[in-house]
Amino acid sequence: MTQRQFAIVTGASSGIGYALAECCAEDGFDLLIAADDPGIVNAAARLREHGGTVDAVQADLATAAGIDRLQAAIQGRAVDALLANAGHGLGHAFLDQDFVQVRHVIDTNITGTLDLIHRVGRMMQVRRAGRILITGSIAGLQPGSFQAVYNGSKAFIDSFALALRNELKDSGVTVSCLMPGPTETEFFERADMLDTRLAQKKKDDPAHVARVGFDAMMKGEGDVVSGWKNKLQAAMDAITPAALLAERHRRVARPGSARH
Ligand SMILES: NC(=O)c1ccc[n+]([C@@H]2O[C@H](COP(=O)([O-])OP(=O)(O)OC[C@H]3O[C@@H](n4cnc5c(N)ncnc54)[C@H](OP(=O)(O)O)[C@@H]3O)[C@@H](O)[C@H]2O)c1
């Protein structure tokens, strides 16, 4: 009997992460999933309906202690796929934001993500096998006025993913970066951005976005932008002056912009 593959998915209690975990479960992976609130236990119960083993860890992945807890739950198993997806945004002007929350965005989206990839990536490197999918964003291509720290964190992640992919190109470990555009999840509510034009516009289906990312990971592709509108947007962003991008972001992300 062939052994079932094993995947870790972070931020799997809702949105894109839950849908990524579903892709893994449908494809026959056993799962270790993580998120910060107790919703992760319900997510695990739903994912078990696909037939595999699903372990859930409730941990704040912005902290080293949270990453320790997730690592302990691996229990020595070989990790075939790591889907580092946990992340959150934070709306409003930078100087109006609470710095504790600013730090939490950076610690979740960058530090915790890298800490986990560093630990699991080393294990994959020893085995000369493994797949890593990192959820970046097309937000990383734009200076994000009124969501400046989040967009900056995703610029870091988009860049980091492609650099790590290059470093590991002959190692048997692949790195793929999923770059979604605005997607229908809890993201905008959590970032306190519901009164922005960005939050009000029609958004992509998380199941579709996750499928694009999962397929890219399985094929070992590099960066993948989900959806043709986002691909077009990404291509235009690459040739638009940064100051213009910042001004355009201001119009859609400024608090209250949905009403004007
Ligand atoms: N929605 C979009 O428009 C969009 C676009 C591009 C990229 N993305 C990226 O997609 C990823 C998933 O976001 P989503 O849109 O699916 O939003 P979501 O529905 O809010 O899901 C975010 C997930 O990440 C988890 N999470 C956040 N901070 C965490 C922490 N410190 N420790 C542990 N878990 C944490 C959340 O769990 P808890 O609720 O338990 O904290 C939840 O499971 C993020 O990296 C986001 O930046 C989203």
Ligand as a Chemical Component Dictionary entry (heavy atoms), coordinates in Angstrom:
data_LIG
# 
_chem_comp.id                   LIG 
_chem_comp.type                 NON-POLYMER 
_chem_comp.pdbx_formal_charge   0 
_chem_comp.three_letter_code    LIG 
# 
loop_
_chem_comp_atom.comp_id 
_chem_comp_atom.atom_id 
_chem_comp_atom.alt_atom_id 
_chem_comp_atom.type_symbol 
_chem_comp_atom.charge 
_chem_comp_atom.model_Cartn_x 
_chem_comp_atom.model_Cartn_y 
_chem_comp_atom.model_Cartn_z 
_chem_comp_atom.pdbx_ordinal 
LIG N1  N1  N 0  -8.710  37.930 0.761  1  
LIG C1  C1  C 0  -7.924  38.601 -0.057 2  
LIG O1  O1  O 0  -8.379  39.532 -0.748 3  
LIG C2  C2  C 0  -6.472  38.200 -0.199 4  
LIG C3  C3  C 0  -5.796  38.620 -1.345 5  
LIG C4  C4  C 0  -4.448  38.266 -1.492 6  
LIG C5  C5  C 0  -3.824  37.514 -0.512 7  
LIG N2  N2  N 1  -4.507  37.137 0.591  8  
LIG C6  C6  C 0  -3.789  36.338 1.600  9  
LIG O2  O2  O 0  -4.426  35.091 1.725  10 
LIG C7  C7  C 0  -4.109  34.526 2.999  11 
LIG C8  C8  C 0  -5.390  33.997 3.620  12 
LIG O3  O3  O 0  -6.251  35.080 3.895  13 
LIG P1  P1  P 0  -7.834  35.008 3.607  14 
LIG O4  O4  O 0  -8.146  36.014 2.603  15 
LIG O5  O5  O -1 -8.244  33.601 3.384  16 
LIG O6  O6  O 0  -8.402  35.586 4.988  17 
LIG P2  P2  P 0  -9.129  34.883 6.237  18 
LIG O7  O7  O 0  -10.405 34.255 5.815  19 
LIG O8  O8  O 0  -9.154  35.949 7.279  20 
LIG O9  O9  O 0  -8.119  33.724 6.661  21 
LIG C9  C9  C 0  -6.891  34.000 7.301  22 
LIG C10 C10 C 0  -6.423  32.757 8.002  23 
LIG O10 O10 O 0  -5.142  33.025 8.589  24 
LIG C11 C11 C 0  -5.223  32.748 9.985  25 
LIG N3  N3  N 0  -4.341  33.629 10.746 26 
LIG C12 C12 C 0  -4.189  34.961 10.627 27 
LIG N4  N4  N 0  -3.289  35.397 11.521 28 
LIG C13 C13 C 0  -2.863  34.307 12.204 29 
LIG C14 C14 C 0  -1.933  34.104 13.265 30 
LIG N5  N5  N 0  -1.241  35.106 13.805 31 
LIG N6  N6  N 0  -1.758  32.840 13.727 32 
LIG C15 C15 C 0  -2.448  31.804 13.197 33 
LIG N7  N7  N 0  -3.338  31.936 12.203 34 
LIG C16 C16 C 0  -3.530  33.191 11.721 35 
LIG C17 C17 C 0  -6.680  32.960 10.337 36 
LIG O11 O11 O 0  -6.982  32.263 11.516 37 
LIG P3  P3  P 0  -7.653  33.018 12.781 38 
LIG O12 O12 O 0  -8.931  33.606 12.262 39 
LIG O13 O13 O 0  -7.796  31.922 13.756 40 
LIG O14 O14 O 0  -6.673  34.071 13.176 41 
LIG C18 C18 C 0  -7.366  32.337 9.123  42 
LIG O15 O15 O 0  -7.375  30.943 9.232  43 
LIG C19 C19 C 0  -3.425  35.630 3.796  44 
LIG O16 O16 O 0  -2.031  35.427 3.770  45 
LIG C20 C20 C 0  -3.785  36.886 3.010  46 
LIG O17 O17 O 0  -2.848  37.888 3.185  47 
LIG C21 C21 C 0  -5.821  37.456 0.763  48 
# 
loop_
_chem_comp_bond.comp_id 
_chem_comp_bond.atom_id_1 
_chem_comp_bond.atom_id_2 
_chem_comp_bond.value_order 
_chem_comp_bond.pdbx_ordinal 
LIG N1  C1  SING 1  
LIG C1  O1  DOUB 2  
LIG C1  C2  SING 3  
LIG C2  C3  SING 4  
LIG C2  C21 DOUB 5  
LIG C3  C4  DOUB 6  
LIG C4  C5  SING 7  
LIG C5  N2  DOUB 8  
LIG N2  C6  SING 9  
LIG N2  C21 SING 10 
LIG C6  O2  SING 11 
LIG C6  C20 SING 12 
LIG O2  C7  SING 13 
LIG C7  C8  SING 14 
LIG C7  C19 SING 15 
LIG C8  O3  SING 16 
LIG O3  P1  SING 17 
LIG P1  O4  DOUB 18 
LIG P1  O5  SING 19 
LIG P1  O6  SING 20 
LIG O6  P2  SING 21 
LIG P2  O7  DOUB 22 
LIG P2  O8  SING 23 
LIG P2  O9  SING 24 
LIG O9  C9  SING 25 
LIG C9  C10 SING 26 
LIG C10 O10 SING 27 
LIG C10 C18 SING 28 
LIG O10 C11 SING 29 
LIG C11 N3  SING 30 
LIG C11 C17 SING 31 
LIG N3  C12 SING 32 
LIG N3  C16 SING 33 
LIG C12 N4  DOUB 34 
LIG N4  C13 SING 35 
LIG C13 C14 SING 36 
LIG C13 C16 DOUB 37 
LIG C14 N5  SING 38 
LIG C14 N6  DOUB 39 
LIG N6  C15 SING 40 
LIG C15 N7  DOUB 41 
LIG N7  C16 SING 42 
LIG C17 O11 SING 43 
LIG C17 C18 SING 44 
LIG O11 P3  SING 45 
LIG P3  O12 DOUB 46 
LIG P3  O13 SING 47 
LIG P3  O14 SING 48 
LIG C18 O15 SING 49 
LIG C19 O16 SING 50 
LIG C19 C20 SING 51 
LIG C20 O17 SING 52 
# 
